[in-house]
């Protein structure tokens, strides 16, 4: 299970994410929809650990993985680029096993 609680991220005066919260349970399918500049890519980068949150928490299987996700990024993460179709080659449960 992936749980995101009140994450926010800004770049200078620009607030890219403002108090985003959601939960994805095993077997759920989830996606981000919105116009350019809505914070979809920034949200994925924060959730995968590529960027750190300004505030908020990220949990995988009820364990706080905010710091751990950042450390695992280079070894275990794959992100779909904006201009290409792809498929993520891991699930968040894989990170919880480490």
VENSULGI-V722197 format. One record per residue. PSI is psi in degrees with one decimal (NA if undefined). OMEGA is omega in degrees with one decimal (999 if undefined). Layout:
psi={PSI:PSI}
omega={OMEGA:OMEGA}
This chain:
psi={138.4:127.9:125.8:124.7:110.8:44.6:142.9:147.7:130.6:157.6:100.2:-125.2:-7.4:119.8:101.9:-38.3:133.5:99.2:53.4:129.6:138.2:169.8:135.9:118.3:162.6:130.1:-15.2:151.3:132.1:146.9:165.3:131.3:141.6:166.5:166.8:137.3:3.6:-15.3:12.8:-53.0:-42.1:-40.3:-46.5:-38.2:-35.9:-45.8:-37.5:-8.4:0.3:-34.9:150.1:147.0:154.7:-44.0:163.4:174.6:152.5:129.7:139.4:121.1:45.0:16.1:135.9:113.8:15.4:-51.3:-40.0:-39.2:-39.3:-40.6:-34.9:-12.2:-51.1:-28.9:-31.8:-1.0:145.2:132.8:140.1:118.9:153.7:-31.6:11.8:151.6:145.9:-170.0:129.8:136.3:18.6:167.7:160.4:-26.6:-31.7:-36.9:-35.4:-23.4:-15.4:NA}
omega={175.5:178.4:179.3:-176.9:170.6:178.5:176.7:178.1:176.5:175.2:-174.0:179.7:-177.2:178.5:-177.4:178.2:-178.5:175.0:177.6:176.9:172.8:179.7:176.8:-179.4:178.9:-179.9:177.7:172.2:-174.2:176.1:176.5:174.8:177.2:-179.4:174.2:178.2:-177.7:178.9:-178.1:-178.5:177.5:178.0:179.0:179.4:177.3:-177.6:-179.5:177.7:178.6:172.9:175.6:177.0:168.6:175.3:177.0:-176.4:177.1:-178.7:171.9:-175.2:177.1:175.4:179.0:-175.8:-177.3:179.8:-177.7:179.4:178.5:-179.6:-178.7:-170.3:-174.3:-176.7:-168.1:-171.7:170.7:178.9:179.4:177.6:-179.3:-172.6:-179.1:172.2:-179.2:-178.8:-179.8:-173.9:176.1:172.6:-176.8:176.1:176.5:-179.9:-178.6:-178.4:-177.0:999}
